[in-house]
Amino acid sequence: MTNPIKLVSVVDDDESVREALPDLLRSLGVDVEAFTSAERFLASRAYDASDCLILDVAMPGMTGPELQAELNRRGRKIPTIFITAIKDDNVRNRLIGKGAVECLFKPFSDDALQHALQMALAAD
């Protein structure tokens, strides 16, 4: 029996990330949906279908950490990888302490993302 294809949702207000990251993720064997905001993700069918989230930390409107908190409030636990341009180990440690699988600093390597994705999907 083969493993079903997993759905990874990327939520990032940066268009270049929403264009490049899905291509890389698809090359790793997952389906991907990308969203410009947390609010758009919450209103989508991917809300119920996602096996993993990759969230930008700082976005207009609802931030990545606020989206994670909202999902927790709703009882929807989705393994989450944060990505951020803010190179602050305190932020990283706080996010991991609140349940994130990983927090990667931009620019991150393909290998770092693949490792984080493997951890997130194993937690699913």
N, CA, C and O atoms as a Tinker XYZ file with bonds, in Angstrom:
   496  protein
     1  N      0.844000   -1.182000    0.000000    73     2
     2  CA     0.000000    0.000000    0.000000    64     1     3
     3  C      0.892000    1.249000    0.000000    63     2     4     5
     4  O      1.872000    1.306000    0.743000    81     3
     5  N      0.564000    2.237000   -0.816000    73     3     6
     6  CA     1.357000    3.459000   -0.873000    64     5     7
     7  C      0.786000    4.503000    0.076000    63     6     8     9
     8  O     -0.399000    4.486000    0.408000    81     7
     9  N      1.654000    5.407000    0.500000    73     7    10
    10  CA     1.202000    6.490000    1.365000    64     9    11
    11  C      0.438000    7.513000    0.536000    63    10    12    13
    12  O      0.849000    7.830000   -0.580000    81    11
    13  N     -0.662000    8.032000    1.063000    73    11    14
    14  CA    -1.387000    9.057000    0.311000    64    13    15
    15  C     -0.540000   10.333000    0.219000    63    14    16    17
    16  O      0.280000   10.615000    1.093000    81    15
    17  N     -0.754000   11.082000   -0.842000    73    15    18
    18  CA    -0.061000   12.354000   -1.014000    64    17    19
    19  C     -0.528000   13.308000    0.081000    63    18    20    21
    20  O     -1.725000   13.415000    0.348000    81    19
    21  N      0.398000   13.987000    0.702000    73    19    22
    22  CA     0.092000   14.941000    1.768000    64    21    23
    23  C     -0.115000   16.331000    1.181000    63    22    24    25
    24  O      0.477000   16.678000    0.159000    81    23
    25  N     -0.965000   17.127000    1.839000    73    23    26
    26  CA    -1.203000   18.504000    1.423000    64    25    27
    27  C     -0.489000   19.444000    2.390000    63    26    28    29
    28  O     -0.709000   19.398000    3.601000    81    27
    29  N      0.365000   20.292000    1.835000    73    27    30
    30  CA     1.057000   21.319000    2.603000    64    29    31
    31  C      0.501000   22.668000    2.165000    63    30    32    33
    32  O      0.463000   22.973000    0.973000    81    31
    33  N      0.072000   23.468000    3.127000    73    31    34
    34  CA    -0.408000   24.816000    2.823000    64    33    35
    35  C      0.651000   25.825000    3.232000    63    34    36    37
    36  O      1.154000   25.804000    4.356000    81    35
    37  N      0.978000   26.705000    2.300000    73    35    38
    38  CA     1.946000   27.774000    2.520000    64    37    39
    39  C      1.172000   29.072000    2.670000    63    38    40    41
    40  O      0.376000   29.429000    1.801000    81    39
    41  N      1.404000   29.782000    3.774000    73    39    42
    42  CA     0.744000   31.064000    4.002000    64    41    43
    43  C      1.834000   32.113000    4.170000    63    42    44    45
    44  O      2.539000   32.139000    5.178000    81    43
    45  N      1.962000   32.984000    3.159000    73    43    46
    46  CA     3.019000   33.999000    3.164000    64    45    47
    47  C      2.566000   35.159000    2.291000    63    46    48    49
    48  O      2.070000   34.943000    1.185000    81    47
    49  N      2.730000   36.374000    2.768000    73    47    50
    50  CA     2.326000   37.540000    1.989000    64    49    51
    51  C      3.338000   37.897000    0.901000    63    50    52    53
    52  O      3.050000   38.741000    0.053000    81    51
    53  N      4.513000   37.274000    0.907000    73    51    54
    54  CA     5.566000   37.543000   -0.075000    64    53    55
    55  C      5.316000   36.704000   -1.329000    63    54    56    57
    56  O      5.375000   35.475000   -1.288000    81    55
    57  N      5.035000   37.387000   -2.444000    73    55    58
    58  CA     4.706000   36.692000   -3.687000    64    57    59
    59  C      5.830000   35.776000   -4.152000    63    58    60    61
    60  O      5.563000   34.684000   -4.654000    81    59
    61  N      7.087000   36.202000   -3.995000    73    59    62
    62  CA     8.204000   35.370000   -4.458000    64    61    63
    63  C      8.268000   34.054000   -3.685000    63    62    64    65
    64  O      8.612000   33.018000   -4.254000    81    63
    65  N      7.943000   34.086000   -2.407000    73    63    66
    66  CA     7.907000   32.856000   -1.607000    64    65    67
    67  C      6.757000   31.975000   -2.071000    63    66    68    69
    68  O      6.924000   30.763000   -2.209000    81    67
    69  N      5.585000   32.573000   -2.316000    73    67    70
    70  CA     4.420000   31.792000   -2.757000    64    69    71
    71  C      4.629000   31.175000   -4.132000    63    70    72    73
    72  O      3.974000   30.191000   -4.474000    81    71
    73  N      5.531000   31.740000   -4.921000    73    71    74
    74  CA     5.816000   31.168000   -6.236000    64    73    75
    75  C      6.907000   30.107000   -6.177000    63    74    76    77
    76  O      6.782000   29.065000   -6.820000    81    75
    77  N      7.970000   30.347000   -5.424000    73    75    78
    78  CA     9.116000   29.436000   -5.412000    64    77    79
    79  C      8.920000   28.236000   -4.485000    63    78    80    81
    80  O      9.247000   27.109000   -4.857000    81    79
    81  N      8.402000   28.463000   -3.310000    73    79    82
    82  CA     8.296000   27.390000   -2.322000    64    81    83
    83  C      7.403000   26.234000   -2.777000    63    82    84    85
    84  O      7.776000   25.081000   -2.561000    81    83
    85  N      6.249000   26.480000   -3.393000    73    83    86
    86  CA     5.435000   25.353000   -3.856000    64    85    87
    87  C      6.158000   24.450000   -4.852000    63    86    88    89
    88  O      5.998000   23.230000   -4.814000    81    87
    89  N      6.952000   25.043000   -5.742000    73    87    90
    90  CA     7.705000   24.213000   -6.698000    64    89    91
    91  C      8.663000   23.285000   -5.975000    63    90    92    93
    92  O      8.757000   22.104000   -6.309000    81    91
    93  N      9.372000   23.807000   -4.991000    73    91    94
    94  CA    10.296000   22.986000   -4.215000    64    93    95
    95  C      9.544000   21.894000   -3.458000    63    94    96    97
    96  O      9.969000   20.739000   -3.445000    81    95
    97  N      8.445000   22.251000   -2.839000    73    95    98
    98  CA     7.675000   21.268000   -2.073000    64    97    99
    99  C      7.116000   20.163000   -2.965000    63    98   100   101
   100  O      7.125000   18.991000   -2.589000    81    99
   101  N      6.633000   20.537000   -4.141000    73    99   102
   102  CA     6.122000   19.517000   -5.071000    64   101   103
   103  C      7.235000   18.562000   -5.487000    63   102   104   105
   104  O      6.989000   17.371000   -5.672000    81   103
   105  N      8.457000   19.073000   -5.635000    73   103   106
   106  CA     9.585000   18.203000   -5.991000    64   105   107
   107  C      9.893000   17.217000   -4.867000    63   106   108   109
   108  O     10.539000   16.194000   -5.093000    81   107
   109  N      9.429000   17.527000   -3.652000    73   107   110
   110  CA     9.613000   16.628000   -2.511000    64   109   111
   111  C      8.450000   15.645000   -2.365000    63   110   112   113
   112  O      8.434000   14.824000   -1.449000    81   111
   113  N      7.476000   15.735000   -3.277000    73   111   114
   114  CA     6.413000   14.736000   -3.314000    64   113   115
   115  C      5.142000   15.074000   -2.574000    63   114   116   117
   116  O      4.372000   14.175000   -2.236000    81   115
   117  N      4.897000   16.355000   -2.310000    73   115   118
   118  CA     3.661000   16.729000   -1.631000    64   117   119
   119  C      2.840000   17.643000   -2.528000    63   118   120   121
   120  O      3.375000   18.295000   -3.424000    81   119
   121  N      1.535000   17.684000   -2.280000    73   119   122
   122  CA     0.666000   18.664000   -2.920000    64   121   123
   123  C      0.774000   19.963000   -2.130000    63   122   124   125
   124  O      1.044000   19.948000   -0.929000    81   123
   125  N      0.565000   21.075000   -2.805000    73   123   126
   126  CA     0.742000   22.377000   -2.159000    64   125   127
   127  C     -0.378000   23.320000   -2.565000    63   126   128   129
   128  O     -0.798000   23.352000   -3.722000    81   127
   129  N     -0.851000   24.082000   -1.594000    73   127   130
   130  CA    -1.712000   25.224000   -1.859000    64   129   131
   131  C     -1.060000   26.417000   -1.175000    63   130   132   133
   132  O     -0.555000   26.297000   -0.058000    81   131
   133  N     -1.071000   27.569000   -1.842000    73   131   134
   134  CA    -0.455000   28.774000   -1.294000    64   133   135
   135  C     -1.512000   29.848000   -1.087000    63   134   136   137
   136  O     -2.446000   29.986000   -1.878000    81   135
   137  N     -1.346000   30.604000   -0.010000    73   135   138
   138  CA    -2.304000   31.633000    0.372000    64   137   139
   139  C     -1.582000   32.929000    0.704000    63   138   140   141
   140  O     -0.483000   32.916000    1.258000    81   139
   141  N     -2.211000   34.051000    0.360000    73   139   142
   142  CA    -1.635000   35.365000    0.611000    64   141   143
   143  C     -1.824000   35.826000    2.051000    63   142   144   145
   144  O     -1.145000   36.748000    2.505000    81   143
   145  N     -2.748000   35.185000    2.772000    73   143   146
   146  CA    -3.029000   35.614000    4.145000    64   145   147
   147  C     -3.597000   34.456000    4.964000    63   146   148   149
   148  O     -4.095000   33.467000    4.425000    81   147
   149  N     -3.506000   34.615000    6.278000    73   147   150
   150  CA    -4.090000   33.632000    7.192000    64   149   151
   151  C     -5.601000   33.568000    7.011000    63   150   152   153
   152  O     -6.196000   32.492000    7.075000    81   151
   153  N     -6.213000   34.717000    6.788000    73   151   154
   154  CA    -7.655000   34.770000    6.628000    64   153   155
   155  C     -8.105000   33.975000    5.402000    63   154   156   157
   156  O     -9.118000   33.278000    5.452000    81   155
   157  N     -7.363000   34.077000    4.311000    73   155   158
   158  CA    -7.707000   33.307000    3.107000    64   157   159
   159  C     -7.557000   31.801000    3.356000    63   158   160   161
   160  O     -8.364000   31.002000    2.880000    81   159
   161  N     -6.520000   31.426000    4.102000    73   159   162
   162  CA    -6.361000   30.008000    4.438000    64   161   163
   163  C     -7.557000   29.515000    5.251000    63   162   164   165
   164  O     -8.109000   28.453000    4.964000    81   163
   165  N     -7.954000   30.281000    6.258000    73   163   166
   166  CA    -9.062000   29.860000    7.125000    64   165   167
   167  C    -10.365000   29.707000    6.360000    63   166   168   169
   168  O    -11.220000   28.912000    6.752000    81   167
   169  N    -10.532000   30.449000    5.281000    73   167   170
   170  CA   -11.767000   30.393000    4.491000    64   169   171
   171  C    -11.708000   29.361000    3.368000    63   170   172   173
   172  O    -12.664000   29.232000    2.603000    81   171
   173  N    -10.607000   28.627000    3.257000    73   171   174
   174  CA   -10.411000   27.704000    2.137000    64   173   175
   175  C    -10.741000   26.261000    2.514000    63   174   176   177
   176  O    -10.908000   25.933000    3.688000    81   175
   177  N    -10.830000   25.410000    1.495000    73   175   178
   178  CA   -11.015000   23.976000    1.733000    64   177   179
   179  C     -9.753000   23.364000    2.337000    63   178   180   181
   180  O     -9.818000   22.309000    2.968000    81   179
   181  N     -8.609000   24.014000    2.150000    73   179   182
   182  CA    -7.346000   23.502000    2.696000    64   181   183
   183  C     -7.337000   23.527000    4.219000    63   182   184   185
   184  O     -6.559000   22.810000    4.849000    81   183
   185  N     -8.194000   24.345000    4.807000    73   183   186
   186  CA    -8.288000   24.399000    6.275000    64   185   187
   187  C     -8.505000   22.996000    6.853000    63   186   188   189
   188  O     -7.860000   22.620000    7.831000    81   187
   189  N     -9.398000   22.240000    6.257000    73   187   190
   190  CA    -9.694000   20.890000    6.747000    64   189   191
   191  C     -8.776000   19.825000    6.169000    63   190   192   193
   192  O     -8.655000   18.739000    6.736000    81   191
   193  N     -8.130000   20.120000    5.049000    73   191   194
   194  CA    -7.374000   19.095000    4.327000    64   193   195
   195  C     -5.871000   19.119000    4.567000    63   194   196   197
   196  O     -5.191000   18.149000    4.234000    81   195
   197  N     -5.336000   20.187000    5.129000    73   195   198
   198  CA    -3.878000   20.333000    5.245000    64   197   199
   199  C     -3.279000   19.368000    6.265000    63   198   200   201
   200  O     -3.803000   19.176000    7.362000    81   199
   201  N     -2.155000   18.767000    5.857000    73   199   202
   202  CA    -1.386000   17.881000    6.739000    64   201   203
   203  C     -0.225000   18.620000    7.390000    63   202   204   205
   204  O      0.354000   18.140000    8.365000    81   203
   205  N      0.116000   19.795000    6.849000    73   203   206
   206  CA     1.230000   20.590000    7.359000    64   205   207
   207  C      1.031000   22.025000    6.905000    63   206   208   209
   208  O      0.501000   22.282000    5.824000    81   207
   209  N      1.465000   22.959000    7.748000    73   207   210
   210  CA     1.444000   24.377000    7.391000    64   209   211
   211  C      2.865000   24.917000    7.378000    63   210   212   213
   212  O      3.690000   24.563000    8.220000    81   211
   213  N      3.136000   25.779000    6.410000    73   211   214
   214  CA     4.368000   26.561000    6.415000    64   213   215
   215  C      3.911000   28.005000    6.470000    63   214   216   217
   216  O      3.324000   28.518000    5.518000    81   215
   217  N      4.187000   28.664000    7.603000    73   215   218
   218  CA     3.654000   29.996000    7.870000    64   217   219
   219  C      4.761000   31.017000    8.011000    63   218   220   221
   220  O      5.760000   30.783000    8.689000    81   219
   221  N      4.570000   32.162000    7.358000    73   219   222
   222  CA     5.436000   33.306000    7.604000    64   221   223
   223  C      5.094000   33.830000    8.990000    63   222   224   225
   224  O      3.931000   33.812000    9.392000    81   223
   225  N      6.089000   34.293000    9.716000    73   223   226
   226  CA     5.850000   34.821000   11.053000    64   225   227
   227  C      5.148000   36.172000   10.978000    63   226   228   229
   228  O      4.130000   36.382000   11.639000    81   227
   229  N      5.690000   37.091000   10.173000    73   227   230
   230  CA     5.172000   38.460000   10.126000    64   229   231
   231  C      4.404000   38.686000    8.832000    63   230   232   233
   232  O      4.980000   38.687000    7.745000    81   231
   233  N      3.097000   38.877000    8.964000    73   231   234
   234  CA     2.241000   39.170000    7.815000    64   233   235
   235  C      1.246000   40.243000    8.225000    63   234   236   237
   236  O      0.916000   40.364000    9.405000    81   235
   237  N      0.758000   41.033000    7.249000    73   235   238
   238  CA    -0.319000   41.976000    7.571000    64   237   239
   239  C     -1.563000   41.210000    8.030000    63   238   240   241
   240  O     -1.773000   40.061000    7.642000    81   239
   241  N     -2.361000   41.843000    8.836000    73   239   242
   242  CA    -3.547000   41.155000    9.345000    64   241   243
   243  C     -3.122000   40.137000   10.391000    63   242   244   245
   244  O     -2.336000   40.448000   11.286000    81   243
   245  N     -3.635000   38.938000   10.278000    73   243   246
   246  CA    -3.302000   37.867000   11.213000    64   245   247
   247  C     -1.894000   37.335000   10.911000    63   246   248   249
   248  O     -1.609000   36.926000    9.785000    81   247
   249  N     -1.031000   37.345000   11.911000    73   247   250
   250  CA     0.333000   36.831000   11.741000    64   249   251
   251  C      0.341000   35.303000   11.781000    63   250   252   253
   252  O     -0.665000   34.680000   12.122000    81   251
   253  N      1.473000   34.710000   11.433000    73   251   254
   254  CA     1.602000   33.259000   11.516000    64   253   255
   255  C      1.342000   32.728000   12.920000    63   254   256   257
   256  O      0.556000   31.793000   13.080000    81   255
   257  N      1.988000   33.304000   13.957000    73   255   258
   258  CA     1.705000   32.833000   15.316000    64   257   259
   259  C      0.252000   33.022000   15.732000    63   258   260   261
   260  O     -0.292000   32.199000   16.469000    81   259
   261  N     -0.380000   34.094000   15.269000    73   259   262
   262  CA    -1.802000   34.292000   15.578000    64   261   263
   263  C     -2.665000   33.245000   14.885000    63   262   264   265
   264  O     -3.657000   32.785000   15.449000    81   263
   265  N     -2.291000   32.867000   13.662000    73   263   266
   266  CA    -3.022000   31.796000   12.967000    64   265   267
   267  C     -2.864000   30.483000   13.728000    63   266   268   269
   268  O     -3.843000   29.761000   13.913000    81   267
   269  N     -1.663000   30.165000   14.166000    73   267   270
   270  CA    -1.452000   28.941000   14.933000    64   269   271
   271  C     -2.312000   28.953000   16.203000    63   270   272   273
   272  O     -2.921000   27.940000   16.549000    81   271
   273  N     -2.362000   30.078000   16.886000    73   271   274
   274  CA    -3.179000   30.193000   18.100000    64   273   275
   275  C     -4.665000   30.020000   17.777000    63   274   276   277
   276  O     -5.392000   29.378000   18.534000    81   275
   277  N     -5.116000   30.586000   16.666000    73   275   278
   278  CA    -6.520000   30.443000   16.264000    64   277   279
   279  C     -6.847000   28.984000   15.941000    63   278   280   281
   280  O     -7.904000   28.482000   16.324000    81   279
   281  N     -5.953000   28.315000   15.248000    73   279   282
   282  CA    -6.171000   26.896000   14.947000    64   281   283
   283  C     -6.245000   26.080000   16.235000    63   282   284   285
   284  O     -7.101000   25.207000   16.372000    81   283
   285  N     -5.350000   26.363000   17.174000    73   283   286
   286  CA    -5.387000   25.668000   18.465000    64   285   287
   287  C     -6.705000   25.931000   19.185000    63   286   288   289
   288  O     -7.297000   25.019000   19.764000    81   287
   289  N     -7.166000   27.191000   19.148000    73   287   290
   290  CA    -8.433000   27.543000   19.787000    64   289   291
   291  C     -9.591000   26.757000   19.187000    63   290   292   293
   292  O    -10.530000   26.384000   19.890000    81   291
   293  N     -9.516000   26.507000   17.872000    73   291   294
   294  CA   -10.561000   25.757000   17.171000    64   293   295
   295  C    -10.385000   24.243000   17.290000    63   294   296   297
   296  O    -11.210000   23.480000   16.789000    81   295
   297  N     -9.311000   23.810000   17.954000    73   295   298
   298  CA    -9.059000   22.380000   18.096000    64   297   299
   299  C     -8.481000   21.740000   16.846000    63   298   300   301
   300  O     -8.543000   20.519000   16.699000    81   299
   301  N     -7.924000   22.529000   15.947000    73   299   302
   302  CA    -7.351000   22.026000   14.687000    64   301   303
   303  C     -5.835000   22.058000   14.816000    63   302   304   305
   304  O     -5.205000   23.098000   14.620000    81   303
   305  N     -5.262000   20.917000   15.145000    73   303   306
   306  CA    -3.811000   20.798000   15.326000    64   305   307
   307  C     -3.182000   20.370000   14.006000    63   306   308   309
   308  O     -3.390000   19.245000   13.553000    81   307
   309  N     -2.418000   21.263000   13.392000    73   307   310
   310  CA    -1.731000   20.975000   12.138000    64   309   311
   311  C     -0.242000   21.201000   12.381000    63   310   312   313
   312  O      0.142000   22.288000   12.812000    81   311
   313  N      0.608000   20.208000   12.117000    73   311   314
   314  CA     2.048000   20.426000   12.277000    64   313   315
   315  C      2.477000   21.662000   11.482000    63   314   316   317
   316  O      2.137000   21.809000   10.308000    81   315
   317  N      3.226000   22.543000   12.141000    73   315   318
   318  CA     3.541000   23.842000   11.562000    64   317   319
   319  C      5.037000   24.105000   11.524000    63   318   320   321
   320  O      5.759000   23.872000   12.494000    81   319
   321  N      5.481000   24.598000   10.370000    73   319   322
   322  CA     6.845000   25.079000   10.190000    64   321   323
   323  C      6.731000   26.582000    9.957000    63   322   324   325
   324  O      6.022000   27.019000    9.051000    81   323
   325  N      7.422000   27.367000   10.768000    73   323   326
   326  CA     7.449000   28.801000   10.552000    64   325   327
   327  C      8.668000   29.165000    9.717000    63   326   328   329
   328  O      9.719000   28.532000    9.817000    81   327
   329  N      8.510000   30.203000    8.887000    73   327   330
   330  CA     9.634000   30.769000    8.150000    64   329   331
   331  C      9.635000   32.263000    8.437000    63   330   332   333
   332  O      8.579000   32.890000    8.525000    81   331
   333  N     10.834000   32.830000    8.584000    73   331   334
   334  CA    10.913000   34.240000    8.937000    64   333   335
   335  C     12.228000   34.858000    8.493000    63   334   336   337
   336  O     13.263000   34.194000    8.444000    81   335
   337  N     12.163000   36.134000    8.173000    73   335   338
   338  CA    13.365000   36.905000    7.872000    64   337   339
   339  C     13.947000   37.498000    9.150000    63   338   340   341
   340  O     15.031000   38.081000    9.125000    81   339
   341  N     13.242000   37.354000   10.258000    73   339   342
   342  CA    13.685000   37.888000   11.546000    64   341   343
   343  C     14.616000   36.858000   12.191000    63   342   344   345
   344  O     14.159000   35.864000   12.755000    81   343
   345  N     15.908000   37.103000   12.103000    73   343   346
   346  CA    16.886000   36.145000   12.637000    64   345   347
   347  C     17.062000   36.379000   14.137000    63   346   348   349
   348  O     18.014000   37.025000   14.574000    81   347
   349  N     16.126000   35.842000   14.908000    73   347   350
   350  CA    16.095000   36.026000   16.352000    64   349   351
   351  C     15.829000   34.672000   17.004000    63   350   352   353
   352  O     14.737000   34.115000   16.889000    81   351
   353  N     16.842000   34.156000   17.689000    73   351   354
   354  CA    16.694000   32.849000   18.333000    64   353   355
   355  C     15.613000   32.853000   19.411000    63   354   356   357
   356  O     15.008000   31.815000   19.679000    81   355
   357  N     15.360000   34.012000   20.035000    73   355   358
   358  CA    14.288000   34.082000   21.035000    64   357   359
   359  C     12.928000   33.847000   20.378000    63   358   360   361
   360  O     12.083000   33.139000   20.927000    81   359
   361  N     12.718000   34.441000   19.206000    73   359   362
   362  CA    11.469000   34.219000   18.459000    64   361   363
   363  C     11.367000   32.747000   18.083000    63   362   364   365
   364  O     10.327000   32.119000   18.283000    81   363
   365  N     12.447000   32.199000   17.538000    73   363   366
   366  CA    12.471000   30.785000   17.139000    64   365   367
   367  C     12.133000   29.874000   18.325000    63   366   368   369
   368  O     11.279000   28.995000   18.217000    81   367
   369  N     12.800000   30.089000   19.438000    73   367   370
   370  CA    12.575000   29.241000   20.617000    64   369   371
   371  C     11.152000   29.374000   21.149000    63   370   372   373
   372  O     10.558000   28.389000   21.588000    81   371
   373  N     10.602000   30.596000   21.111000    73   371   374
   374  CA     9.229000   30.805000   21.580000    64   373   375
   375  C      8.236000   30.054000   20.695000    63   374   376   377
   376  O      7.302000   29.429000   21.199000    81   375
   377  N      8.435000   30.113000   19.371000    73   375   378
   378  CA     7.527000   29.425000   18.449000    64   377   379
   379  C      7.598000   27.908000   18.620000    63   378   380   381
   380  O      6.570000   27.231000   18.630000    81   379
   381  N      8.794000   27.388000   18.751000    73   379   382
   382  CA     8.943000   25.942000   18.966000    64   381   383
   383  C      8.350000   25.553000   20.321000    63   382   384   385
   384  O      7.735000   24.494000   20.453000    81   383
   385  N      8.533000   26.400000   21.310000    73   383   386
   386  CA     7.945000   26.154000   22.627000    64   385   387
   387  C      6.431000   26.122000   22.602000    63   386   388   389
   388  O      5.805000   25.478000   23.444000    81   387
   389  N      5.832000   26.819000   21.630000    73   387   390
   390  CA     4.367000   26.831000   21.495000    64   389   391
   391  C      3.872000   25.766000   20.527000    63   390   392   393
   392  O      2.705000   25.775000   20.136000    81   391
   393  N      4.756000   24.847000   20.137000    73   391   394
   394  CA     4.299000   23.706000   19.361000    64   393   395
   395  C      4.731000   23.628000   17.919000    63   394   396   397
   396  O      4.410000   22.653000   17.240000    81   395
   397  N      5.458000   24.632000   17.418000    73   395   398
   398  CA     5.932000   24.557000   16.027000    64   397   399
   399  C      6.945000   23.421000   15.895000    63   398   400   401
   400  O      7.712000   23.142000   16.817000    81   399
   401  N      6.930000   22.775000   14.736000    73   399   402
   402  CA     7.904000   21.717000   14.445000    64   401   403
   403  C      9.279000   22.330000   14.263000    63   402   404   405
   404  O     10.277000   21.783000   14.732000    81   403
   405  N      9.332000   23.484000   13.569000    73   403   406
   406  CA    10.605000   24.141000   13.278000    64   405   407
   407  C     10.322000   25.598000   12.946000    63   406   408   409
   408  O      9.197000   25.964000   12.606000    81   407
   409  N     11.353000   26.420000   13.049000    73   407   410
   410  CA    11.304000   27.805000   12.614000    64   409   411
   411  C     12.585000   28.054000   11.832000    63   410   412   413
   412  O     13.678000   28.061000   12.397000    81   411
   413  N     12.439000   28.258000   10.526000    73   411   414
   414  CA    13.580000   28.436000    9.635000    64   413   415
   415  C     13.773000   29.909000    9.319000    63   414   416   417
   416  O     12.809000   30.623000    9.044000    81   415
   417  N     15.020000   30.362000    9.359000    73   415   418
   418  CA    15.349000   31.736000    9.008000    64   417   419
   419  C     15.592000   31.834000    7.510000    63   418   420   421
   420  O     16.353000   31.050000    6.943000    81   419
   421  N     14.939000   32.808000    6.870000    73   419   422
   422  CA    15.138000   33.050000    5.441000    64   421   423
   423  C     16.498000   33.717000    5.244000    63   422   424   425
   424  O     16.862000   34.577000    6.046000    81   423
   425  N     17.242000   33.370000    4.240000    73   423   426
   426  CA    17.009000   32.268000    3.314000    64   425   427
   427  C     17.434000   30.949000    3.955000    63   426   428   429
   428  O     18.467000   30.887000    4.622000    81   427
   429  N     16.659000   29.921000    3.761000    73   427   430
   430  CA    16.971000   28.601000    4.317000    64   429   431
   431  C     17.306000   27.659000    3.167000    63   430   432   433
   432  O     16.935000   27.899000    2.018000    81   431
   433  N     18.012000   26.590000    3.498000    73   431   434
   434  CA    18.424000   25.634000    2.467000    64   433   435
   435  C     17.287000   24.660000    2.152000    63   434   436   437
   436  O     16.383000   24.449000    2.960000    81   435
   437  N     17.359000   24.081000    0.969000    73   435   438
   438  CA    16.403000   23.039000    0.589000    64   437   439
   439  C     16.455000   21.888000    1.580000    63   438   440   441
   440  O     15.423000   21.327000    1.949000    81   439
   441  N     17.675000   21.536000    2.012000    73   439   442
   442  CA    17.837000   20.430000    2.961000    64   441   443
   443  C     17.173000   20.734000    4.295000    63   442   444   445
   444  O     16.539000   19.859000    4.884000    81   443
   445  N     17.310000   21.966000    4.778000    73   443   446
   446  CA    16.688000   22.342000    6.053000    64   445   447
   447  C     15.170000   22.244000    5.951000    63   446   448   449
   448  O     14.508000   21.761000    6.869000    81   447
   449  N     14.624000   22.709000    4.824000    73   447   450
   450  CA    13.179000   22.617000    4.636000    64   449   451
   451  C     12.738000   21.164000    4.532000    63   450   452   453
   452  O     11.729000   20.783000    5.126000    81   451
   453  N     13.470000   20.353000    3.796000    73   451   454
   454  CA    13.104000   18.950000    3.647000    64   453   455
   455  C     13.126000   18.241000    5.001000    63   454   456   457
   456  O     12.233000   17.446000    5.296000    81   455
   457  N     14.128000   18.517000    5.815000    73   455   458
   458  CA    14.211000   17.904000    7.146000    64   457   459
   459  C     13.014000   18.331000    8.012000    63   458   460   461
   460  O     12.396000   17.501000    8.679000    81   459
   461  N     12.697000   19.621000    7.994000    73   459   462
   462  CA    11.561000   20.118000    8.772000    64   461   463
   463  C     10.252000   19.497000    8.284000    63   462   464   465
   464  O      9.390000   19.133000    9.084000    81   463
   465  N     10.115000   19.383000    6.969000    73   463   466
   466  CA     8.906000   18.783000    6.394000    64   465   467
   467  C      8.770000   17.317000    6.806000    63   466   468   469
   468  O      7.676000   16.862000    7.139000    81   467
   469  N      9.870000   16.589000    6.783000    73   467   470
   470  CA     9.830000   15.189000    7.217000    64   469   471
   471  C      9.392000   15.078000    8.674000    63   470   472   473
   472  O      8.596000   14.206000    9.019000    81   471
   473  N      9.912000   15.964000    9.532000    73   471   474
   474  CA     9.512000   15.963000   10.935000    64   473   475
   475  C      8.024000   16.296000   11.082000    63   474   476   477
   476  O      7.316000   15.670000   11.872000    81   475
   477  N      7.562000   17.280000   10.319000    73   475   478
   478  CA     6.156000   17.707000   10.423000    64   477   479
   479  C      5.216000   16.601000    9.961000    63   478   480   481
   480  O      4.201000   16.344000   10.608000    81   479
   481  N      5.541000   15.946000    8.852000    73   479   482
   482  CA     4.658000   14.915000    8.324000    64   481   483
   483  C      4.718000   13.647000    9.166000    63   482   484   485
   484  O      3.748000   12.890000    9.209000    81   483
   485  N      5.830000   13.407000    9.829000    73   483   486
   486  CA     5.923000   12.263000   10.744000    64   485   487
   487  C      5.063000   12.522000   11.987000    63   486   488   489
   488  O      4.560000   11.582000   12.603000    81   487
   489  N      4.895000   13.798000   12.352000    73   487   490
   490  CA     4.092000   14.159000   13.519000    64   489   491
   491  C      2.610000   14.098000   13.210000    63   490   492   493
   492  O      1.788000   14.030000   14.124000    81   491
   493  N      2.254000   14.121000   11.921000    73   491   494
   494  CA     0.845000   14.149000   11.501000    64   493   495
   495  C      0.152000   12.846000   11.829000    63   494   496
   496  O     -1.037000   12.691000   11.547000    81   495
